[in-house]
Amino acid sequence: MLYVTSGVPGSGKSTLARQLARHLGAAYLRVDTIEAALLRCGLTATVEGYAVSYALALDNLRLGHAVVVDVVNPLAVTRQAWAGVAQEADVRLVNIEVICSDATQHRQRVEGRRNDPANRVGEWIPPTWESVQASAQEFEPWSTPHVVVDTAGKSEAQAFTALLDALTA
């Protein structure tokens, strides 16, 4: 199985993707980590991070591992690329969109990320609230089936339970 966890920064997608990977014993691929490594090497990180993640996901799927991807994935073209990876590996694709419908809570999450060493500050700069709002405006509507999990007002455990419930529905 290929699980692609998508959403704007601060929605809770990384938290849920890590929990899902741990729960499933799956490979976990975070595009932000890949992009940070590229930047650390003096390279650019635009489409390259996605291209590397597609290749790594395919390698792991071909080995028979489930893969959980943590990525913004705002465009139809990137969603189609993930579908192509699943098709090439002959596995099922599950698209998961993570949202936070409470703007105040969402903003607090985004602005609080700067102090989180897991976000690799110095290599990759977490987005600002303004850039998150701009990216949300550019988020293309989904045209394929996907699971939606709203993390607003939920603890991490409650959000993960909501995700598992949605996956089994």
DSSP file with accessible surface (Angstrom, degrees, kcal/mol):
  #  RESIDUE AA STRUCTURE BP1 BP2  ACC     N-H-->O    O-->H-N    N-H-->O    O-->H-N    TCO  KAPPA ALPHA  PHI   PSI    X-CA   Y-CA   Z-CA
    1    1 A M              0   0   64      0, 0.0    66,-2.2     0, 0.0     2,-0.5   0.000 360.0 360.0 360.0 143.6    0.0    0.0    0.0
    2    2 A L  E     -ab  67  93A   0     90,-2.7    92,-3.1    64,-0.2     2,-0.6  -0.978 360.0-168.9-116.6 116.7    1.1    3.5   -0.7
    3    3 A Y  E     -ab  68  94A  28     64,-3.1    66,-3.2    -2,-0.5     2,-0.7  -0.949   1.6-166.6-106.5 118.9   -0.4    6.1    1.7
    4    4 A V  E     -ab  69  95A   0     90,-2.5    92,-3.0    -2,-0.6     2,-0.7  -0.930   4.5-160.7-110.9 111.1    0.2    9.7    0.6
    5    5 A T  E     +ab  70  96A   0     64,-3.1    66,-2.4    -2,-0.7     2,-0.3  -0.838  19.6 178.9 -95.4 116.0   -0.6   12.2    3.4
    6    6 A S  E     + b   0  97A   0     90,-3.6    92,-3.3    -2,-0.7    66,-0.2  -0.816  15.9 108.3-120.9 155.8   -1.2   15.6    2.0
    7    7 A G        -     0   0    2     65,-1.0    92,-0.1    64,-0.5     3,-0.1  -0.776  62.5 -66.1 155.8 165.2   -2.0   19.1    3.3
    8    8 A V    >   -     0   0   20     90,-0.3     3,-1.7    -2,-0.2     5,-0.4  -0.295  69.5 -78.9 -70.5 156.5   -0.8   22.5    3.9
    9    9 A P  T 3  S+     0   0   16      0, 0.0    -1,-0.1     0, 0.0   101,-0.1  -0.270 117.4  24.6 -55.5 140.4    2.0   23.1    6.5
   10   10 A G  T 3  S+     0   0   11     99,-0.1    99,-0.1    -3,-0.1   100,-0.1   0.411  86.1 112.2  85.4   0.6    0.7   23.0   10.1
   11   11 A S  S <  S-     0   0    0     -3,-1.7   140,-0.3    87,-0.1    88,-0.1   0.742  93.6-104.6 -76.3 -21.3   -2.4   20.9    9.3
   12   12 A G  S  > S+     0   0   16     -4,-0.2     4,-2.3    86,-0.1     5,-0.2   0.434  81.6 129.1 110.5   6.5   -1.1   18.0   11.3
   13   13 A K  H  > S+     0   0    5     -5,-0.4     4,-3.0     1,-0.2     5,-0.2   0.892  71.4  50.2 -65.9 -38.9   -0.1   15.8    8.3
   14   14 A S  H  > S+     0   0   13      2,-0.2     4,-2.6     1,-0.2     5,-0.2   0.930 111.2  49.3 -66.2 -42.0    3.5   15.1    9.5
   15   15 A T  H  > S+     0   0   36      1,-0.2     4,-2.1     2,-0.2    -2,-0.2   0.945 116.3  42.3 -60.3 -47.7    2.3   14.0   13.0
   16   16 A L  H  X S+     0   0    3     -4,-2.3     4,-2.8     2,-0.2    -2,-0.2   0.897 112.9  52.7 -68.2 -39.5   -0.3   11.7   11.5
   17   17 A A  H  X S+     0   0    0     -4,-3.0     4,-2.7    -5,-0.2     5,-0.2   0.923 110.5  47.5 -63.7 -43.1    2.0   10.3    8.8
   18   18 A R  H  X S+     0   0   77     -4,-2.6     4,-2.4    -5,-0.2    -1,-0.2   0.925 113.4  48.4 -63.0 -42.7    4.6    9.4   11.4
   19   19 A Q  H  X S+     0   0   35     -4,-2.1     4,-2.7    -5,-0.2    -2,-0.2   0.910 112.5  48.6 -64.0 -41.4    2.0    7.8   13.6
   20   20 A L  H  X S+     0   0    1     -4,-2.8     4,-2.5     2,-0.2     6,-0.3   0.924 110.9  49.7 -65.5 -43.9    0.6    5.8   10.6
   21   21 A A  H  X>S+     0   0    5     -4,-2.7     5,-2.2     2,-0.2     4,-1.4   0.925 113.6  46.4 -60.6 -43.8    4.0    4.6    9.5
   22   22 A R  H  <5S+     0   0  177     -4,-2.4     3,-0.3     2,-0.2    -2,-0.2   0.936 112.8  50.2 -63.2 -44.8    4.8    3.5   13.1
   23   23 A H  H  <5S+     0   0  117     -4,-2.7    -2,-0.2     1,-0.2    -1,-0.2   0.878 119.5  36.4 -61.0 -40.4    1.4    1.8   13.4
   24   24 A L  H  <5S-     0   0   67     -4,-2.5    -1,-0.2    -5,-0.2    -2,-0.2   0.576 104.1-123.3 -89.0 -13.4    1.8   -0.1   10.1
   25   25 A G  T  <5 +     0   0   68     -4,-1.4    -3,-0.2    -3,-0.3    41,-0.2   0.848  63.2 152.3  67.9  34.3    5.6   -0.7   10.3
   26   26 A A      < -     0   0   17     -5,-2.2    41,-0.2    -6,-0.3    -1,-0.2  -0.529  54.2 -94.8 -97.2 161.6    5.8    1.1    7.0
   27   27 A A  E     -c   67   0A  23     39,-2.6    41,-3.1    -2,-0.2     2,-0.5  -0.487  39.3-145.5 -68.4 143.6    8.6    3.1    5.4
   28   28 A Y  E     -c   68   0A  69     39,-0.2     2,-0.5    -2,-0.1    41,-0.2  -0.974  15.7-174.2-119.9 123.0    8.2    6.8    6.1
   29   29 A L  E     -c   69   0A  20     39,-2.6    41,-3.1    -2,-0.5     2,-0.6  -0.970   2.3-171.9-120.6 117.8    9.2    9.4    3.5
   30   30 A R  E >>  -c   70   0A  14     -2,-0.5     4,-1.7    39,-0.2     3,-0.6  -0.935  13.7-156.9-110.1 116.4    9.1   13.1    4.4
   31   31 A V  H 3> S+     0   0    3     39,-2.2     4,-3.0    -2,-0.6     5,-0.2   0.869  93.8  60.9 -62.2 -34.0    9.7   15.4    1.4
   32   32 A D  H 3> S+     0   0   21     38,-0.4     4,-2.3     1,-0.2    -1,-0.2   0.889 104.2  49.9 -59.3 -38.1   10.8   18.2    3.8
   33   33 A T  H <> S+     0   0   44     -3,-0.6     4,-2.1     2,-0.2    -1,-0.2   0.917 111.3  48.2 -66.1 -42.5   13.6   16.0    5.0
   34   34 A I  H  X S+     0   0   24     -4,-1.7     4,-2.2     2,-0.2    -2,-0.2   0.935 112.6  48.2 -63.4 -45.3   14.7   15.2    1.4
   35   35 A E  H  X S+     0   0   29     -4,-3.0     4,-2.6     1,-0.2    -2,-0.2   0.895 109.0  53.7 -64.8 -37.3   14.6   18.9    0.5
   36   36 A A  H  X S+     0   0    0     -4,-2.3     4,-2.5    -5,-0.2    -1,-0.2   0.914 108.5  49.9 -62.6 -40.5   16.6   19.8    3.6
   37   37 A A  H  X S+     0   0   33     -4,-2.1     4,-1.3     2,-0.2    -2,-0.2   0.911 110.6  49.5 -65.2 -40.8   19.3   17.3    2.6
   38   38 A L  H  <>S+     0   0   29     -4,-2.2     5,-2.6     1,-0.2     3,-0.3   0.932 112.2  47.8 -62.5 -45.1   19.4   18.8   -1.0
   39   39 A L  H ><5S+     0   0   71     -4,-2.6     3,-1.9     1,-0.2    -2,-0.2   0.898 106.9  56.9 -62.9 -40.1   19.7   22.3    0.4
   40   40 A R  H 3<5S+     0   0  141     -4,-2.5    -1,-0.2     1,-0.3    -2,-0.2   0.819 105.7  52.2 -61.4 -29.1   22.5   21.2    2.8
   41   41 A C  T 3<5S-     0   0   97     -4,-1.3    -1,-0.3    -3,-0.3    -2,-0.2   0.375 123.8-105.5 -87.6   2.8   24.4   19.9   -0.2
   42   42 A G  T < 5S+     0   0   68     -3,-1.9    -3,-0.2     1,-0.3     2,-0.2   0.628  80.3 127.3  84.2  13.1   24.1   23.3   -1.9
   43   43 A L      < -     0   0   96     -5,-2.6    -1,-0.3    -6,-0.2     2,-0.1  -0.518  62.2-103.4 -96.2 169.6   21.4   22.1   -4.4
   44   44 A T        -     0   0   89     -2,-0.2     2,-0.3    -3,-0.1    -1,-0.1  -0.461  22.5-151.0 -85.6 163.6   18.0   23.5   -5.2
   45   45 A A        +     0   0   25     -2,-0.1   -10,-0.1     3,-0.1    -6,-0.0  -0.697  52.9 106.9-140.0  82.9   14.9   22.0   -3.8
   46   46 A T  S  > S-     0   0   94     -2,-0.3     4,-0.5   -11,-0.0     3,-0.5   0.380 100.3  -9.5-116.0 -96.6   11.9   22.5   -6.1
   47   47 A V  H  > S+     0   0  109      1,-0.2     4,-2.4     2,-0.2     5,-0.2   0.683 122.0  80.6 -77.5 -15.0   10.7   19.5   -8.0
   48   48 A E  H  > S+     0   0   66      1,-0.2     4,-2.6     2,-0.2     5,-0.2   0.881  87.0  54.3 -61.1 -40.6   13.8   17.6   -7.0
   49   49 A G  H  > S+     0   0    0     -3,-0.5     4,-2.1     1,-0.2    -1,-0.2   0.912 111.1  45.3 -61.3 -41.4   12.4   16.7   -3.6
   50   50 A Y  H  X S+     0   0   32     -4,-0.5     4,-2.6     2,-0.2    -2,-0.2   0.928 111.3  52.7 -66.6 -44.2    9.3   15.2   -5.1
   51   51 A A  H  X S+     0   0   55     -4,-2.4     4,-1.9     1,-0.2    -2,-0.2   0.917 110.8  47.2 -60.1 -43.5   11.3   13.3   -7.8
   52   52 A V  H  X S+     0   0   58     -4,-2.6     4,-2.6     1,-0.2     5,-0.2   0.926 111.5  51.3 -63.8 -42.5   13.6   11.7   -5.1
   53   53 A S  H  X S+     0   0    0     -4,-2.1     4,-2.5    -5,-0.2     5,-0.2   0.891 107.0  53.3 -65.7 -36.0   10.5   10.8   -3.0
   54   54 A Y  H  X S+     0   0   47     -4,-2.6     4,-2.4     1,-0.2    -1,-0.2   0.940 111.9  45.7 -60.4 -46.2    8.8    9.1   -6.0
   55   55 A A  H  X S+     0   0   55     -4,-1.9     4,-2.4     2,-0.2    -2,-0.2   0.913 113.9  47.5 -65.4 -43.5   11.9    7.0   -6.6
   56   56 A L  H  X S+     0   0   66     -4,-2.6     4,-2.2     2,-0.2    -1,-0.2   0.898 111.8  50.7 -65.4 -40.0   12.4    6.0   -2.9
   57   57 A A  H  X S+     0   0    0     -4,-2.5     4,-2.9    -5,-0.2     5,-0.2   0.943 110.2  49.7 -62.1 -45.5    8.7    5.1   -2.6
   58   58 A L  H  X S+     0   0   19     -4,-2.4     4,-2.6    -5,-0.2    -2,-0.2   0.927 109.4  51.5 -61.5 -43.9    8.9    2.9   -5.7
   59   59 A D  H  X S+     0   0   94     -4,-2.4     4,-1.0     1,-0.2    -1,-0.2   0.932 113.6  44.3 -57.3 -47.0   12.0    1.1   -4.4
   60   60 A N  H  <>S+     0   0   40     -4,-2.2     5,-2.3     1,-0.2     3,-0.3   0.894 112.4  51.2 -68.2 -39.4   10.3    0.4   -1.0
   61   61 A L  H ><5S+     0   0    8     -4,-2.9     3,-1.8     1,-0.2    -1,-0.2   0.911 106.9  54.2 -64.1 -40.0    7.0   -0.7   -2.6
   62   62 A R  H 3<5S+     0   0  143     -4,-2.6    -1,-0.2     1,-0.3    -2,-0.2   0.767 103.5  57.0 -65.9 -24.4    8.9   -3.1   -4.9
   63   63 A L  T 3<5S-     0   0  125     -4,-1.0    -1,-0.3    -3,-0.3    -2,-0.2   0.477 124.8-105.6 -81.2  -3.8   10.5   -4.6   -1.8
   64   64 A G  T < 5S+     0   0   68     -3,-1.8     2,-0.3     1,-0.3    -3,-0.2   0.574  75.4 137.4  91.1  11.1    7.0   -5.3   -0.5
   65   65 A H      < -     0   0   92     -5,-2.3    -1,-0.3   -39,-0.0     2,-0.2  -0.693  55.8-122.8 -90.0 142.0    7.0   -2.5    2.1
   66   66 A A        -     0   0   28     -2,-0.3   -39,-2.6   -41,-0.2     2,-0.4  -0.534  31.6-149.8 -70.7 149.8    4.0   -0.3    2.8
   67   67 A V  E     -ac   2  27A   0    -66,-2.2   -64,-3.1   -41,-0.2     2,-0.5  -0.992  13.9-163.7-130.6 132.9    5.0    3.4    2.3
   68   68 A V  E     -ac   3  28A   0    -41,-3.1   -39,-2.6    -2,-0.4     2,-0.4  -0.977  14.1-160.5-113.9 122.2    3.7    6.5    4.1
   69   69 A V  E     -ac   4  29A   0    -66,-3.2   -64,-3.1    -2,-0.5     2,-0.6  -0.859   8.3-157.8-106.6 138.5    4.5    9.7    2.3
   70   70 A D  E     +ac   5  30A   2    -41,-3.1   -39,-2.2    -2,-0.4   -38,-0.4  -0.958  38.2 136.1-116.8 107.4    4.4   13.1    4.1
   71   71 A V        -     0   0    3    -66,-2.4   -64,-0.5    -2,-0.6    -2,-0.0  -0.993  61.3-126.0-154.6 148.8    4.1   15.8    1.5
   72   72 A V        -     0   0   32     -2,-0.3   -65,-1.0   -66,-0.2    -1,-0.1   0.961  39.2-179.7 -63.8 -51.8    2.1   19.1    0.8
   73   73 A N        +     0   0    0    -67,-0.2   -65,-0.1     1,-0.1   -67,-0.1   0.903  12.9 160.2  57.8  52.5    1.0   17.7   -2.6
   74   74 A P        +     0   0   28      0, 0.0    66,-2.7     0, 0.0     2,-0.3   0.623  46.2  73.9 -83.3 -10.8   -1.1   20.7   -3.7
   75   75 A L  S  > S-     0   0   64     64,-0.2     4,-2.1     1,-0.1     3,-0.4  -0.801  74.0-132.9-112.9 147.6   -1.2   20.0   -7.4
   76   76 A A  H  > S+     0   0   26     -2,-0.3     4,-2.7     1,-0.2     5,-0.2   0.873 108.2  59.6 -58.8 -36.4   -3.1   17.6   -9.6
   77   77 A V  H  > S+     0   0   94      1,-0.2     4,-1.7     2,-0.2    -1,-0.2   0.891 106.5  45.2 -64.9 -37.5    0.2   16.8  -11.4
   78   78 A T  H  > S+     0   0   15     -3,-0.4     4,-2.1     2,-0.2    -1,-0.2   0.893 112.2  51.8 -73.6 -34.8    1.9   15.6   -8.2
   79   79 A R  H  X S+     0   0   13     -4,-2.1     4,-2.0     1,-0.2    -2,-0.2   0.902 109.6  49.9 -65.4 -38.6   -1.1   13.6   -7.2
   80   80 A Q  H  X S+     0   0  128     -4,-2.7     4,-2.2     1,-0.2    -1,-0.2   0.876 107.2  55.1 -66.0 -36.5   -1.1   12.0  -10.6
   81   81 A A  H  X S+     0   0   32     -4,-1.7     4,-2.1     2,-0.2    -2,-0.2   0.907 107.0  49.6 -63.6 -41.6    2.6   11.2  -10.2
   82   82 A W  H  X S+     0   0    0     -4,-2.1     4,-2.4     2,-0.2    -1,-0.2   0.907 109.1  52.5 -63.7 -38.4    1.9    9.4   -6.9
   83   83 A A  H  X S+     0   0   42     -4,-2.0     4,-2.6     1,-0.2    -2,-0.2   0.902 107.8  52.3 -62.4 -37.6   -0.8    7.4   -8.7
   84   84 A G  H  X S+     0   0   29     -4,-2.2     4,-2.8     2,-0.2    -2,-0.2   0.890 107.2  51.7 -65.0 -38.8    1.8    6.5  -11.3
   85   85 A V  H  X S+     0   0   11     -4,-2.1     4,-2.1     2,-0.2    -2,-0.2   0.943 111.6  47.0 -62.0 -47.2    4.1    5.3   -8.6
   86   86 A A  H  X>S+     0   0    4     -4,-2.4     5,-2.4     1,-0.2     4,-0.8   0.922 113.3  48.7 -61.6 -42.0    1.4    3.1   -7.1
   87   87 A Q  H ><5S+     0   0  160     -4,-2.6     3,-0.8     1,-0.2    -2,-0.2   0.925 110.6  50.1 -64.8 -44.2    0.5    1.8  -10.6
   88   88 A E  H 3<5S+     0   0  120     -4,-2.8    -1,-0.2     1,-0.3    -2,-0.2   0.869 115.4  42.9 -63.5 -34.2    4.1    1.0  -11.4
   89   89 A A  H 3<5S-     0   0   18     -4,-2.1    -1,-0.3    -5,-0.2    -2,-0.2   0.536 109.4-126.7 -87.0  -6.6    4.5   -0.9   -8.1
   90   90 A D  T <<5 +     0   0  150     -4,-0.8     2,-0.3    -3,-0.8    -3,-0.2   0.932  65.5 127.6  58.6  49.4    1.1   -2.6   -8.6
   91   91 A V      < -     0   0   42     -5,-2.4     2,-0.3    -6,-0.1    -1,-0.2  -0.877  65.0 -95.2-127.9 165.4   -0.1   -1.5   -5.2
   92   92 A R        -     0   0  167     -2,-0.3   -90,-2.7    -3,-0.1     2,-0.5  -0.594  33.7-142.6 -81.1 140.2   -3.2    0.3   -3.9
   93   93 A L  E     -b    2   0A  41     -2,-0.3     2,-0.5   -92,-0.2   -90,-0.2  -0.892  12.7-169.8-104.6 131.0   -2.9    4.1   -3.4
   94   94 A V  E     -b    3   0A  12    -92,-3.1   -90,-2.5    -2,-0.5     2,-0.5  -0.975   8.8-157.4-120.4 114.0   -4.7    5.8   -0.4
   95   95 A N  E     -b    4   0A  11     -2,-0.5    52,-2.9    50,-0.4     2,-0.5  -0.810   8.9-169.7 -90.8 130.1   -4.7    9.6   -0.6
   96   96 A I  E     -bd   5 147A   0    -92,-3.0   -90,-3.6    -2,-0.5     2,-0.6  -0.983   6.4-162.3-123.4 119.6   -5.2   11.3    2.8
   97   97 A E  E     -bd   6 148A  34     50,-3.7    52,-2.5    -2,-0.5     2,-0.5  -0.910   8.3-160.3-102.1 123.5   -5.8   15.0    3.0
   98   98 A V  E     + d   0 149A   1    -92,-3.3   -90,-0.3    -2,-0.6     2,-0.3  -0.897  15.8 173.8-105.5 128.4   -5.2   16.5    6.4
   99   99 A I  E     - d   0 150A  57     50,-2.7    52,-2.9    -2,-0.5     2,-0.4  -0.876  28.4-150.5-127.6 160.5   -6.8   19.8    7.2
  100  100 A C        -     0   0   13     -2,-0.3     6,-0.1    50,-0.2    50,-0.1  -0.918  11.5-172.6-128.7 104.6   -7.1   22.0   10.3
  101  101 A S        +     0   0   83     -2,-0.4     2,-0.8   -90,-0.1    -1,-0.1   0.570  64.9  85.6 -78.3  -8.1  -10.4   23.9   10.0
  102  102 A D     >  -     0   0   71      1,-0.2     4,-2.8     2,-0.0     5,-0.2  -0.824  63.0-164.3 -96.1 105.5   -9.7   26.1   13.0
  103  103 A A  H  > S+     0   0   62     -2,-0.8     4,-2.6     1,-0.2     5,-0.2   0.860  86.7  52.1 -61.2 -36.5   -7.6   29.1   11.7
  104  104 A T  H  > S+     0   0   96      2,-0.2     4,-2.1     1,-0.2    -1,-0.2   0.947 113.4  43.0 -65.9 -47.5   -6.4   30.2   15.1
  105  105 A Q  H  > S+     0   0   44      2,-0.2     4,-2.1     1,-0.2    -2,-0.2   0.916 113.9  52.4 -63.5 -41.8   -5.2   26.7   16.0
  106  106 A H  H  X S+     0   0   17     -4,-2.8     4,-2.4     1,-0.2    -2,-0.2   0.937 109.1  49.2 -60.8 -46.6   -3.6   26.3   12.6
  107  107 A R  H  X S+     0   0  103     -4,-2.6     4,-2.9     1,-0.2     5,-0.3   0.911 108.6  53.3 -61.2 -41.6   -1.7   29.6   12.9
  108  108 A Q  H  X S+     0   0  129     -4,-2.1     4,-1.8     1,-0.2    -1,-0.2   0.903 109.6  49.2 -60.3 -40.8   -0.4   28.6   16.3
  109  109 A R  H  X S+     0   0   63     -4,-2.1     4,-0.9     2,-0.2    -1,-0.2   0.933 112.4  47.1 -63.4 -46.9    0.9   25.4   14.9
  110  110 A V  H >< S+     0   0    1     -4,-2.4     3,-0.8     1,-0.2     4,-0.4   0.943 115.3  44.3 -61.9 -48.5    2.6   27.1   12.0
  111  111 A E  H >< S+     0   0   93     -4,-2.9     3,-0.6     1,-0.2    -1,-0.2   0.806 110.9  55.4 -71.0 -25.0    4.2   29.8   14.1
  112  112 A G  H >< S+     0   0   41     -4,-1.8     3,-1.2    -5,-0.3    -1,-0.2   0.657  87.8  79.9 -80.1 -13.3    5.3   27.2   16.8
  113  113 A R  G X< S+     0   0   28     -4,-0.9     3,-2.1    -3,-0.8     6,-0.2   0.773  73.7  75.8 -66.3 -25.9    7.2   25.1   14.3
  114  114 A R  G <  S+     0   0   94     -3,-0.6    -1,-0.2    -4,-0.4    -2,-0.1   0.787  94.8  50.3 -61.0 -24.5   10.2   27.3   14.3
  115  115 A N  G <  S+     0   0  144     -3,-1.2    -1,-0.3    -4,-0.2    -2,-0.2   0.397  86.8 100.3 -93.5   3.0   11.3   26.0   17.7
  116  116 A D    X   -     0   0   62     -3,-2.1     3,-2.1     1,-0.2     5,-0.4  -0.796  57.6-160.3 -94.5 110.4   11.0   22.3   16.7
  117  117 A P  G >  S+     0   0  111      0, 0.0     3,-1.9     0, 0.0    -1,-0.2   0.766  87.2  72.3 -62.9 -20.8   14.4   20.8   15.8
  118  118 A A  G 3  S+     0   0   49      1,-0.3    -5,-0.0     2,-0.1    -2,-0.0   0.722  87.3  65.0 -65.5 -17.4   12.7   18.0   13.9
  119  119 A N  G <  S-     0   0    7     -3,-2.1    -1,-0.3    -6,-0.2     5,-0.2   0.388 108.0-125.7 -87.7   3.7   11.9   20.6   11.2
  120  120 A R    X>  -     0   0   95     -3,-1.9     4,-2.5     1,-0.2     3,-2.1   0.880  30.1-161.9  59.2  44.5   15.6   21.1   10.5
  121  121 A V  T 34 S+     0   0   77     -5,-0.4     4,-0.2     1,-0.2    -1,-0.2  -0.336  75.5  35.8 -57.7 136.8   15.7   24.9   11.0
  122  122 A G  T 34 S+     0   0   67      2,-0.2    -1,-0.2     1,-0.0     3,-0.2  -0.035 122.1  47.5 104.0 -30.1   18.8   26.3    9.4
  123  123 A E  T <4 S+     0   0   65     -3,-2.1     2,-0.4     1,-0.5    -2,-0.2   0.762 126.8  17.6-102.8 -46.6   18.7   23.8    6.5
  124  124 A W  S  < S-     0   0   31     -4,-2.5    -1,-0.5    -5,-0.2    -2,-0.2  -0.998  79.0-139.5-128.8 127.9   15.0   24.1    5.6
  125  125 A I        -     0   0  109     -2,-0.4     3,-0.1    -4,-0.2    -4,-0.1  -0.801  20.4-125.5 -94.3 120.3   13.1   27.1    6.8
  126  126 A P        -     0   0    2      0, 0.0   -12,-0.0     0, 0.0    -1,-0.0  -0.275  36.7 -99.3 -59.4 151.0    9.5   26.4    8.0
  127  127 A P        -     0   0   23      0, 0.0     2,-0.2     0, 0.0   -14,-0.1  -0.258  31.0-120.1 -70.7 158.8    6.9   28.5    6.2
  128  128 A T     >  -     0   0   56      1,-0.1     4,-2.2    -3,-0.1     5,-0.2  -0.498  29.1-106.5 -87.6 166.2    5.3   31.6    7.7
  129  129 A W  H  > S+     0   0   20      1,-0.2     4,-2.5     2,-0.2     5,-0.2   0.911 122.2  54.2 -59.7 -39.5    1.6   31.9    8.3
  130  130 A E  H  > S+     0   0  113      1,-0.2     4,-2.1     2,-0.2    -1,-0.2   0.906 108.7  47.1 -63.5 -40.8    1.4   34.2    5.3
  131  131 A S  H  > S+     0   0   48      2,-0.2     4,-2.6     1,-0.2    -1,-0.2   0.865 110.1  53.5 -71.7 -31.1    3.0   31.7    3.0
  132  132 A V  H  X S+     0   0    2     -4,-2.2     4,-2.3     2,-0.2    -2,-0.2   0.930 109.2  48.7 -66.4 -42.7    0.8   28.9    4.4
  133  133 A Q  H  X S+     0   0   92     -4,-2.5     4,-1.5     1,-0.2    -2,-0.2   0.909 112.0  49.4 -62.9 -39.8   -2.3   31.0    3.6
  134  134 A A  H  X S+     0   0   48     -4,-2.1     4,-1.0     1,-0.2    -2,-0.2   0.918 111.1  48.6 -65.1 -42.7   -0.9   31.7    0.1
  135  135 A S  H  X S+     0   0   31     -4,-2.6     4,-0.6     1,-0.2     3,-0.4   0.863 105.9  57.8 -67.6 -33.1   -0.2   28.0   -0.5
  136  136 A A  H >< S+     0   0   45     -4,-2.3     3,-0.7     1,-0.2    -1,-0.2   0.876 103.7  53.5 -62.8 -34.7   -3.7   27.1    0.6
  137  137 A Q  H 3< S+     0   0  166     -4,-1.5    -1,-0.2     1,-0.2    -2,-0.2   0.783 110.1  47.5 -68.4 -28.0   -5.1   29.4   -2.1
  138  138 A E  H 3< S+     0   0  140     -4,-1.0     2,-0.5    -3,-0.4    -1,-0.2   0.474  81.3 118.4 -91.2  -3.9   -3.0   27.5   -4.7
  139  139 A F    <<  -     0   0   35     -3,-0.7   -64,-0.2    -4,-0.6     3,-0.1  -0.505  63.8-135.5 -67.7 114.4   -4.1   24.1   -3.4
  140  140 A E        -     0   0   80    -66,-2.7    -2,-0.1    -2,-0.5    -1,-0.1  -0.461  23.8-100.5 -73.9 144.7   -5.9   22.6   -6.4
  141  141 A P        -     0   0  116      0, 0.0     2,-0.3     0, 0.0    -1,-0.1  -0.284  40.5-106.6 -61.7 149.3   -9.2   20.8   -5.7
  142  142 A W        +     0   0   37      1,-0.1     4,-0.1    -3,-0.1   -66,-0.0  -0.576  33.0 178.8 -76.9 139.2   -9.1   17.0   -5.5
  143  143 A S        +     0   0  107     -2,-0.3    -1,-0.1     2,-0.1     3,-0.0   0.342  65.0  65.5-117.4   0.8  -10.5   15.1   -8.5
  144  144 A T  S    S-     0   0   62      1,-0.1    -2,-0.0     0, 0.0   -65,-0.0  -0.846  98.3 -83.1-121.0 158.5   -9.7   11.6   -7.2
  145  145 A P        +     0   0  121      0, 0.0   -50,-0.4     0, 0.0     2,-0.3  -0.321  58.3 160.7 -59.8 140.5  -11.1    9.8   -4.1
  146  146 A H        -     0   0   61    -52,-0.1     2,-0.4    -4,-0.1   -50,-0.2  -0.983  39.7-114.2-158.6 157.2   -9.3   10.7   -0.9
  147  147 A V  E     -d   96   0A  30    -52,-2.9   -50,-3.7    -2,-0.3     2,-0.5  -0.777  27.8-152.9 -92.6 137.5   -9.8   10.5    2.8
  148  148 A V  E     -d   97   0A  72     -2,-0.4     2,-0.5   -52,-0.2   -50,-0.2  -0.960  11.1-174.9-115.7 129.7  -10.1   13.8    4.7
  149  149 A V  E     -d   98   0A   5    -52,-2.5   -50,-2.7    -2,-0.5     2,-0.6  -0.990  11.0-155.8-124.1 123.7   -9.1   14.2    8.4
  150  150 A D  E     -d   99   0A  45     -2,-0.5   -50,-0.2   -52,-0.2   -52,-0.1  -0.882   7.3-173.3 -98.8 119.6   -9.7   17.4   10.2
  151  151 A T    >   +     0   0    4    -52,-2.9     3,-1.9    -2,-0.6   -51,-0.2   0.461  39.9 128.0 -92.0  -2.3   -7.3   17.8   13.1
  152  152 A A  T 3  S+     0   0   18    -53,-0.3     3,-0.1     1,-0.3    -2,-0.1  -0.300  82.2   1.9 -60.3 131.7   -8.9   20.9   14.6
  153  153 A G  T 3  S+     0   0   64      1,-0.2     2,-0.4   -51,-0.1    -1,-0.3   0.601 107.9 115.4  70.8  11.8   -9.8   20.6   18.3
  154  154 A K    <   -     0   0   74     -3,-1.9    -1,-0.2     4,-0.0     2,-0.1  -0.890  63.5-127.4-115.0 145.4   -8.3   17.2   18.5
  155  155 A S     >  -     0   0   57     -2,-0.4     4,-2.7     1,-0.1     5,-0.2  -0.319  40.5-100.0 -72.2 168.9   -5.3   15.8   20.4
  156  156 A E  H  > S+     0   0  126      1,-0.2     4,-2.4     2,-0.2     5,-0.2   0.922 126.4  49.7 -57.8 -42.2   -2.8   13.9   18.4
  157  157 A A  H  > S+     0   0   64      1,-0.2     4,-2.4     2,-0.2    -1,-0.2   0.914 111.2  48.2 -64.9 -42.0   -4.3   10.6   19.7
  158  158 A Q  H  > S+     0   0  109      2,-0.2     4,-2.3     1,-0.2    -1,-0.2   0.904 111.7  49.7 -65.7 -40.4   -7.8   11.7   18.8
  159  159 A A  H  X S+     0   0    5     -4,-2.7     4,-2.2     2,-0.2    -2,-0.2   0.902 110.8  49.9 -65.2 -39.8   -6.7   12.8   15.3
  160  160 A F  H  X S+     0   0   26     -4,-2.4     4,-2.8    -5,-0.2    -2,-0.2   0.915 109.5  50.8 -67.0 -39.7   -4.9    9.5   14.7
  161  161 A T  H  X S+     0   0   75     -4,-2.4     4,-2.7     1,-0.2    -1,-0.2   0.916 109.4  51.6 -61.1 -41.7   -8.1    7.6   15.8
  162  162 A A  H  X S+     0   0   30     -4,-2.3     4,-2.3     2,-0.2    -2,-0.2   0.901 110.0  49.9 -61.5 -39.3  -10.1    9.7   13.4
  163  163 A L  H  X S+     0   0    1     -4,-2.2     4,-2.4     2,-0.2    -2,-0.2   0.954 111.4  47.0 -63.8 -49.6   -7.6    8.8   10.6
  164  164 A L  H  X S+     0   0   45     -4,-2.8     4,-1.6     1,-0.2    -2,-0.2   0.907 112.1  51.0 -60.2 -40.7   -7.8    5.1   11.4
  165  165 A D  H  X S+     0   0   98     -4,-2.7     4,-0.9     1,-0.2    -1,-0.2   0.914 110.8  48.7 -61.3 -42.8  -11.6    5.2   11.5
  166  166 A A  H  < S+     0   0   31     -4,-2.3     3,-0.3     1,-0.2    -2,-0.2   0.873 109.4  52.8 -65.9 -35.0  -11.6    7.0    8.1
  167  167 A L  H  < S+     0   0   43     -4,-2.4    -1,-0.2     1,-0.2    -2,-0.2   0.797 112.3  44.2 -71.7 -28.5   -9.2    4.4    6.6
  168  168 A T  H  <        0   0  119     -4,-1.6    -1,-0.2    -5,-0.2    -2,-0.2   0.576 360.0 360.0 -90.6 -11.0  -11.4    1.5    7.7
  169  169 A A     <        0   0  117     -4,-0.9    -3,-0.0    -3,-0.3    -4,-0.0  -0.318 360.0 360.0 -73.6 360.0  -14.7    3.2    6.6
